[in-house]
Amino acid sequence: MCGIAGILAENEQVVRNALPAMTACMTHRGPNDEGEAYLPFGDKFLGLGHRRLSILDLSNAGHQPMIHPITGDQIIFNGEVYNFKALREELLAAGEIFRGHSDTEVMLHALARWGPKAVERFQGMFAFAFFDRKNRRLMLARDSIGIKPLYVAITGGTVLFASEVRAILATNLVDRQLDPRGIAGLLAYGAVQQPVTIFKSISLFPPGCYQIFESTGATAGPTRFWDYPAVKSSAPEAEVIESLRDTLDAAVRDHLVADVPVGIFLSSGLDSTILAGLAARHTPHLRSFTVGFTDQPDMSEQALATETAKLFGLEHTNIDLSAGDAETAAGQWLQSLDQPSMDGLNVFVISQAVRKQGITVAISGQGGDELFCGYPSFRDVPRLHRWMGKIGWMPHWMRTTAGGIAGLGRSPAVRDKLKDMLRTDGSVLELALQRRRAMSDQQIAALGLDAGSLGLAPSFQPREALPMFDRNLDEIAAISQIESRYYQGNMLLRDGDTNGMAHSLEIRVPLLDQRLLDLAYALPGSVRQPPHTQNKHLLRLAFAPLLRPALMVQKKRGFTLPIRRWMLGPLRERCESALADLKSVGILKPQGVDAVWQAFLRDPESPIWSRAFTLVVLGSYLRQTKSL
């Protein structure tokens, strides 16, 4: 896990001035080592920069940019490739010679020998840049599901790329003009919707793709090397369960490989319990951690997690945080944001606590809900889809009237969401996106933004993000992909990366292993989540021996922070200052911002707190990035 940065420009001095600034602002991503390379690239000049968090091969043999001793090719890489040992053996048999034992060196030799097609064989989480010296070309690539970020800005004849937005901004070579589309997506969903960012000049490189930049200047668009597999018409459940057991066990085994201490985030939930049970089979000294909030003992998962760790033979640590600890962390989190998000503070706090315990790599259960139907959307959206099928013949005004009647007695937020759903085309895609909305169309309009005038789809998604979706999938398979592409891709993975790396902590996600993606996404809904079964049906069956009854019957819990209380108390001055900054920018209506804040003050226990908090985060971010 590291931070990468690069710049391709006509002026050599521009490259030499910009690159150190890019790497310097990502020290948190790689505190152990740094490196730079400056290379002629046709009539341009290429700079490659790296910040290293040493995890595999702690020696100098793991230094980056890494240079191939024979070809002179170079690579900078962020992430982990978990099948590197098998690839290494194949390359050794083909005559390649290795100096060290890192996955980076394996990738370098694979790309040098096999060319761009090598990326199809990398199983892991990655973003990298590869300089092909012989052919004078640069290759950028990002892993299949988008676990690792890669931001790109192309301005004039200059190309910049980095692991974080802040690294590109640090060059002062790009326009800091805000993108209202990014802000609208943030308001609609609580996170900026890719490929746009908060800035018009910067975009997120698409997952599952690579792109070649030629020294001649002729550059094609990104080439897709992975996509969601075709869904099978049927699959025998017994065979699926056996494959699931073997595949996840292998994924966990491979995710444990490291030359530094590895721990696991252990809650009382199914996903982390299963991962802990499997990991215990492969390593005798795995440490597990459960973070609890002392002010919320009724929400604590520590008792059940401690019992789980004891049963599996893990070295367990319960970390208790006081309100003061978490409150301090909230201020630090606002200062650390690479892009604004209403989520992620929990990950920031937990990562900080675990890193202080001497852990460099943490295993997380992220991905289980998307792959194995853990969200309420897998239940709600099919019902809404069938209901919309019955009233689809109605004109919009009649649907809205029917929705108003159906929403009688419910909260304004529920009524607004229901109205927005009734305005959609009734597809699973549109209904699932509406199910994830943080603000309604009416609430965003009150802030002065409209999807149509911004060139966004009615769902407030960038139009280029929608054609990727296959509308012919069965309902369960469709919802799984939607949750993965949009909620997981735009919020959870991004927040996991930035908030873990804020503390130099690598978070690994075995449930998103490439082999598991190819297995699970090919399963029809009738197998993944049969009617009238509990959520995560396949996981419950496949790993029943690891799941004791006490875990199966508990209510959903989690590590929650009293953010709304802080907004009224110790963080109020900071919140109101951030909102004043936001109003000064001119993108949102000041009266709309004030209305949200006043509504929160009147009823802080209502869902309005999250909308107010999103505006606070945005205002704080704009001040931090000097975008006011």
N, C-alpha and C positions, 0 to 999 in steps of 0.2 A: 504494500500500500504506500503510495507516494503522491507527489504532485508533479505534473508535467506541464511544460510550457514551450511554445515555439513561435517563431516569427519568420516570415518569408517576405523580403522587401528588396527593392532595387538598391537602396543606399546601405552600404555595409555599416557605417557609423550609426545609423538608425537602429539596426539590429543589435549592435554591441551596446548601445545605450538602453534599449528597451528590455532586453532579456534579463539582466540582473534584477531589474525592478519587478519583473513578473515572478521570478523564483523567490525573491526576498519576502514577498507578502504571503507566501505559502509555507513558511518555516514550520508551522504547526502540522502540516501534512507530512513533513519529512525532516525531523530534527537531527537525524544521525549523519547525514552526508548531503553534499550538493555537487553539481557538476554542470558544465556548459560546454557546448561545441559550436564552432562557427565554420560554415562550409560554403564554398562557391556552389551556385545552383543556376547554371546557364548564365543569363545576364543579370541574375539576382543573387541574393545572399541569404543563407538559411542559418538560423540560430536555434539550437535545441537545448533546453534547460530542464533540470531535474532536482527535486528535493526527495531525499530517501528516508523512509521509515524501514529500518532493516528488520526483515522477518525471515527470509530464506537466504542462506549463505551470508553470514555477517561480516565476512572478510572483504578485502578490497576487490576481490573478484566479482563482487556484486555491484560495483560502482557503475553509475550511469551519467551521461550517455555511454552505453556499452558499444565497443567497436569490435567488429569481426576481424580476427587477426589476419585473415587471408584476403577477403573481399573488400575490407574497409567500410562495409555497411555499418550503420549505427541505429540504435533504438533507444527510445525513452518510453517507459512503461509504468502505468499505475494499475495495480490490482494483483490478482493471483490467477495462475493457470494450473488447475488441479491435476490434470493428466500429464504434467510435464515429465514425470519419470518414464512413462511408457513412450512418449515422443523422444525422449533422450536416448533410450535404448535403440529405437529405430534409426535415429540419426547416427549413433555410434556405429551401428552395423553398416551404414552407408559411407562411413569414412570420416565423419565429423570428429573433431578433437575439442574437448572441453577443458577449460581452466578451472572452473568452479562447479557448484551444484545448484545454481539458482534457476528458477523458471524463466527469468529474463534471458539468460544465456541460451536456453532451449528455444525460446521464441525467435531470438536473433538468428540462430543457425537454421531453424525451420523456414523462416522467411527468405533467408539468403539462398537456400537450396530449392524450396518449393514455390517461391513467389507469393503473390497475394492470396492464392488459393489456400495457403497454410492457415489462414485465419479461420477457415471452416473446421479445422481440426482442434482448435483451442477450446477446451472446456473450462470455463471459469468466469471471472468478472474482470473486465479489462478495458482500458483506453490506452492506445499507444500511437506513437509516430515512428515510422521506419523510413530511414534514408537509404535508398538503393543507389550506391555509389556508381556502379557500372552504367546503369540506365538513366542516372540523374533524375530520379523521381522521388517524391515524398508520398508515403501512404499513411493515412489516418484511419483508425478503426475503433469501434466501440462494441462491447459485448452484446449478446443477442437480446437480452431483456432490459438492458440499460441500468445495470447495477452501478457501474462507474460512469461519472459524468465527463463530458468533453464539450467545451464551449468554443465557438468559432466566430470570428469577425473578419469580414472581407471588405476592405475599404480602399478604393482605388486599385492599385496594383499590390497592395500589402495584405497578407494573410496572417492572422494571429489565431492561436489556439491555446487552450489551457484547461486545467482541471477545475478552475474556479473563475467566476465572472470577475472577481476583484483583481485577478492577475492581468486580465486584458485591460481593465480600467487603469491599472497602475502604469501602463505605458504612455498614457495621455495621447495616444494615437487614434482613438476612436471617439466619435461624437457621443456625449452622454445624454442625448435627447431621449426622454422617456417614451416608452411605447404604450399608448393607452390600451392596446390589445392585451398586453401582459398584465396591466393593472386590472382590467375588466375580468380576465381569467382568475386572477387572485381573489377578487371580490366574489366571483361566482362560485368558486370551488375551494377557496382557502389556500390555494397554491397556484403559481404561475403555470400556465398550460403550454407544454412544449409543442412545437420547437421555438416559440417566441420566448423572450426574456423580458425583464423590465426595461431593457434598453433596445432601441430600434436597431442599433448597429451590431448586436450580439445575438446569436442563436445557439440552440442546443443541437449538437450533431446527432443524427438519428441512430437509435439502437439497432443492432443487427446489421450494420452497414460498414463498408469501407469506401474510401475515396482516394484516388490517385491524382496528385498534382505533378504535372510534367514540367521539366525545365524549359521546354519550348513554349510554354504558356497555354497550350491546349489542354484543358481540364474538363473531364466529364463529371457529371453529378455523382452522388453516392450510389454505390452498387450494393444491393441487398445480398447478404450471404446466409441469413437465417430468417425464417418466418414461422409463424404458428403452424404446426403440422395439420394436415387434413384430418378431420374427425372421422373415426371409423363408424360404420353403421352399427356394429355390435362388438362385444368383447366378453368372453367368459369371465365371470367375476372371480372364480377361484384362481385363474391364471393371472388376472390383473393383480390380485392381492399378493401372490407370490412374487411377481415382478416388482411390485411396489416395495415389498420388504427388502429384496436384494438391492434394488436401485438406491433407495434411501440409505441403507446401511453402507453401501460403497461410497455414497456422497459424503456422509458424515466422516467416514474413515479418512477420505482424501482432504476434507476441510480441516482436519486436525494437524496436518503436516505443517510444522513451523520450527524454527530454531530459537524461538522466544516463548515465554509463558502464554498458554492459551486458557481461556476461561469460557464459561457459558452463562448467558443471561437466563436464569431459571425462575419462572413464575409457577403458578399452579395450573396453567393452561395445558391443553393437550399437546400443542406443537413443541414447546420447549421441554416438556416432560419426555416426549418421545425422543427428541434429539439427545437429551441427557442420558436416557437409558441406552441408546445406541452408542453414544460416545464412550460410555463407561466400559463397553466391551473392547474398545480399541486402545485405551490409554489408562494406566493405573493411577495417575495422579492428577486427574482433571479437577480444576477448581470451579465451583459454581457460586453464583452471586444472586442474591435477591435484595433489592433496594426497597425499603419501607419508609413511609412518612409517619413520623411520630404523632402528628396531629390527627391521623386517620387510622387508628388501630382496627376499626371495623372493616376497612378496605384492604387490610394487609394480607398479602399472600405468603408471608414468611413461614407460618406454621406448616402449611401444606408443602411448601417448597423444601423446607428443612427435612420433613419426613421423606420426601422424594429423594433428596440427596443422600440421606442415611441408607435408604433401601438400595440405592445404586452404588454406594461406596464412594461418593464424591467428597472432596474436601470443601465444605460449604462455609460461606460467610454471609451473614445477614448484615446489611449496611443500613443503619438508621440515620435518617436525615431530619434535622429540625426545620421548623418553618423558616428560621433565619438562614439556614444553609441554602434552602431552595430559593428563597427570596433573593439572596445575593446572586445565585446562579441565574436567575431570571434577567437581571441587569447585564450579566456577562453574555448571556445568550443573545440579547438584543444587539450587543456590540459585535458579535461574531458572525452574524448572518451574511451568507453570500448571496442569497436571494430571499425576499420576504416570504414567510409562510405562517399560517395560523397554528401549525402543528410543529412538533420537533423539540419543544422545550423538555419534554419527558426524556427523550433520547439524550439530549445534552446533559441533563442532570445525572442520569444513570451512567452514561459514559464517563463523565468526570469522576464519579464515585468509584467505578471499577478501575479506571486507569490509576487512581491513587493507590490501589492495592497491588500495583506492580504488574498488571496485565497489559499486554500489547495487542493481543488478538482475542476477540470475543465472538462466540457463536450465538446467533440470533435465530428465532423461529419465524422471521418474516417470510411470507410467501404461502403459508399453509391456508390462510383464509381465501386467497385468490384461487389457488389450485384445487382446493378440496371443499369449497362451498361453505365457508365459515361465516359469511356476512348475511345479515337479514335480507339483503337485496336478492339473494337466491330464492327466497320465499316470496318476497313482496312483488318483485318485478313481473314474474309469470302471472300472478293474479291480476296486476294492472294491465298486462298485455291482453289477457283474455277479456277483461272488462272493456278495454278500449276497442277490441274487436267487435263488441256488441253495440257500441254507440258511435262507431266510426262514421256512420252515415250522417250523423248530425252535423249541422254547420257549427262553426266555432262559438257563436253567441249562445247557441242552445246548449252546447257542452258546458260552457262557463256557468250558465244558469243551473244546470244539473249539478255541477261541482259545488256551487254555492249552497245548494240544498244539502248535498252530501256532507259539506263541511260545517253545518250548523252545530254549534256547541263545542267546536274545536278551536285551538289557539289560532291567532292570526297567521303565525308562521306556517302552520299546517294548511290553512285555507289557501294561502298564497302559493304554496308548493303544489297543491292539488290543482289550482287554476293553471299553473304553468304546465303541468303534466297533460292537462286536457287540451292545451294548445298545440301539443306535439303531433307528429304524424302517427303516433301510437306504436312505433317500432320498439323493439327491445333496447336498441341502442339509445334512442332518445329518452325512454323511460328510465333506464339505468343511470344515464347522466343526470337527469332531473333528481333521481333518488339521492345523488351525491351532492346536490347543490347546497351551498352555504348561504347564499342570498338569492332571493327571487328576482325575476325580471323587474318587478315594480320597485323593489328596494334598490336595485342598481340604477334604475332610471332616476330615482330620487337623488342619486349622487351625480347624475349628469352623463351617464354612459348608456349607449344603446348598441346592441350587437350588430344590427344591420349597418349602421353608419360607420362602424369600425371595420367592416368587411369580415366580421366573424359569422359563423353559423348561428342560428337562433339559440343553440345550446351554449353559446359563448365559447365554443371551441374554435381554434384556427381551422379554416376549411381544409388546409393541407393535412391535418391530422385525422380527418374522417374517412377519406377514401380507402385507408388501409384496412378498414373493418369489413369482414365478410358477413353480409346480412342474411346468408342462407344457413347459418348454424342453428342447431337446436337451442332452446332457451338457456339451458344451464351452461352449455359450452360458450354461448354468446356472452352471457353475464360474466363468466370467468375471464374471458379475453378483455372485456370492457373494464373490469376492475383492475386487471393487470396493466393494460395500456394507459389508463387515465389516472385512477386513484393511486395505484402503486407506483406507476412510472413518474407521475408528476409530483407526488407528495412523499410517499413513504420511502422510496429508495433514495431520493434526493436528500431528504431530511436525515436519513440514516447515515449517508455518506458524510455530509457536511458536519453533522453534530458529533459523530464519532471522531472524525479527523480533527475537529476543533481541539481535541485532547490527545491527538496522536494515537488514537485507538482504531485498529482495523476491525470492522464488523463483517463477519462472514455469514452467508445465508445458504446453508445446505439444501433447504427446501426449494431453492431456485437454481439448483445444479442443472446443467444443460441436459443431462440424461433424464432427470425428473421432469423437466419442461417437455421434452419430446414424448415422454410416456403419458403424463397427465393430460396435456392439451389435446392429445389424440383420442381421448376417451369420450364416448357419447354421454350426454347427461343422464340417460337411463342407467348407466353403470356408475358414474361418478356420484350422483345423488338421486337414487331411486325415489319415487313418490312415497311419502309418509315415513321417511327415515330421518334420523337425527343428522344435524350438520356434521360435516367431515366424516361421512359414512365410511369411506374406504380406510381412512386413517384409524378409525375406531376398530374396524375389523382386523386390519393388518397388524396392528400393534397392541391388541387387547391385553397381552401379558404385562405390558408396561403401564397400563392405565388402571389403577385401583378404583374401586367404587366412589371413594370420597372425591376424586377429581371429576368423575363423570356426572355427578349430580349437583355440583356447586353452581351458583349463579356467576354470571360474567363479572369479573373484577379486574382491576388494573391499578397501576401507579398513577394517581391523579393529583394534580396540584391545584391549590385554591387560588387560581389566577384572578377570578372575579373579585375575591376578597382583597387581594393586593391592589387591584385597580381602584378600589374604593379607599384604600389605606396607604401603605408605604410607597406604592408605585403611582399614586394619583398624579402627583406633580409631573412625573416623567411622562405619563400618558397624555396629560393635557398639553404639555410642551410639544410632544410628537404630533398631536392633532393640529396644533397651531402651525407647525412646519408643513404638514400635509396640505392645509388650506392655502398656504402661501404659494404652492406650486402652480395652481390654476387648472389642474386636470379634473379635479372633482369639485362639485358645488359646495362652497363653504357651509351653506345652510343645511345641506344634506348631511355633511359630516357632523355638524352640531346636533342635528336631529337624532342621529344614531347615538351619540354620547349622552344626550339628555334622556333618551328612552332607556339607556342602560342604567343611568342614575336612578330613574324612577322604579325600575324593576330589575335589579341586578341578578336575580335568580332565574330570569327567563333566558331563552337562547340568544337574546339580543347581545349578551356579553361577548359572544364569540365574534360577532360582526364588529363590535366596538374594538375588540382586541386586534382584529385584522387591520383596521385602520390605524391603530396605534403602532403596530409592527411596521406598516408601510411608511408612516411618517418618520419613525425612528431610522428605518433603513435609508430613506432619502437623505436625511441629515448625515448619516454615517458615510454614505458614498458621495457626499457633496453634490447632490443632484437637485438642490433646491433652487 
